[in-house]
Amino acid sequence: MYDIVIIGSGPAGLTAATYTSRARLETLVIGGATWGGQLMLTSEVENFPGFPDGILGPKLMSKMRMQAERFGAKIIFEDVTSVDFSSRPFKINVGDKSFMAKAVIIATGASAKWLGLPSEARLRGRGVSACATCDAPFFRDKKTVVVGGGDTALDEALALTKYAREVTIVHRRDQLRACKILQERVFANKKVNFVWNSVVEDILGKVRVEDVKLKNVQTGEVTTLPTDAVFVAIGHKPSTDVFDETKTSVEGVFTAGDVRDPRYKQAVTAAGSGCKAALDAEKYLQEHPI
């Protein structure tokens, strides 16, 4: 039995764990087999407060983990397989093990949708990214490609124009799906050009991204476009599959980070929401003891 079980080990989950364990609440973090969230896939982080020279994403997450553990949080690196939130104490299953919790914080984050190409996975962090806010400064005066046509893609493209020499948006249709104001901004930016009715067939490069192979979905024509980076911006999916049976909000179950944030999706906002969830959970336990 734990006072708090936190599901997820990104900035939201580990920040929440620091607060709850520091409040002397018995805290278990179920961090997942691949812990640390999306920052584990990011190279240098330059916009997290307190690191004026920047810090590598995995190193930042390691520091957050050590901080939570310092105050007594227990962290296990396995995946939740099912939950039962029908009554308190809540039950969280991890394989053949079960943990009971007086309160739960869901901080499972969101994962970027990828194209599913082997080369995409191989070159991730070597020119392939899903976060222009994180990685755009590393492509100053370079050629970049953004894949997608919605709000996410246009936000990524506009972020890249502050640094890149050229931004090419590759979209499978002949018109964008993004909101009109974003379209106006992108069309007005001279750094941005478009490849319409096309999909990425492959990403080329031995050590780093060098080219993308594009296929026109109408004509079947295949072309190669030189680029230094490919930003995949086809959306994010909240990591909530394990909670599909939880159809309504449940008292004592709180959420934090990208799992509940469809807009900002930044490490610092995730950490802030982790803090709020922890404080709310602490107050809840004071008012609803078991």
Secondary structure, 3 states (H helix, E strand, C coil): CEEEEEECCCHHHHHHHHHHHHCCCCEEEECCCCCCHHHHHCCEECCCCCCCCCEEHHHHHHHHHHHHHHCCCEEECCCCCEEECCCCCEEEEECCEEEEEEEEEECCCEEECCCCCHHHHHCECCCEECCHHHHHHHHCCCEEEEECCCHHHHHHHHHHCCCCCEEEEECCCCCCCCCHHHHHHHHHCCCEEEECCEEEEEEECCCCCCEEEEEECCCCCEEEEECCEEEECCCEEECCHHHCCCCCCCCCEEECHHHCCCCCCCHHHHHHHHHHHHHHHHHHHHHCCC
